[in-house]
Amino acid sequence: EIENQLITKSKTLDELKQSLALNGSAEQTPEALSLRIAELCEMVDSIVSQVAQLKTSMQSILEQWRVYDEVYAEVSLMTTRYVYCVDQCKRSVVSLEALENQVKTLQ
């Protein structure tokens, strides 16, 4: 979105340059306007460069988050397995009555 806005602003600056070349300005000298337009063009170029750097940084961050998500899923799975194993390995303290009920249920 920012890149599209920069393209639009660049086109506007180009149109302003052409308008200045054709008409001139009564309020400011053409030289002063040309300098101001040149400054604006430099600012746009700087912003375009910053957006490109930001885009690169964001791609790097997205890649790091992807790796994080993969590792998190793996750790979550391992934790679930560990909890299951611990639950299965617990000694069950069961009363005689509970065992008799289980035997009846199994029969």
Sequence and secondary structure as in RCSB ss.txt:
>XXXX:A:sequence
EIENQLITKSKTLDELKQSLALNGSAEQTPEALSLRIAELCEMVDSIVSQVAQLKTSMQSILEQWRVYDEVYAEV
SLMTTRYVYCVDQCKRSVVSLEALENQVKTLQ
>XXXX:A:secstr
 HHHHHHHHHHHHHHHHHHHHHH  SSS HHHHHHHHHHHHHHHHHHHHHHHHHHHHHHHHHHHHHHHHHHHHHH
HHHHHHHHHHHHHHS     HHHHHHHHHHH 
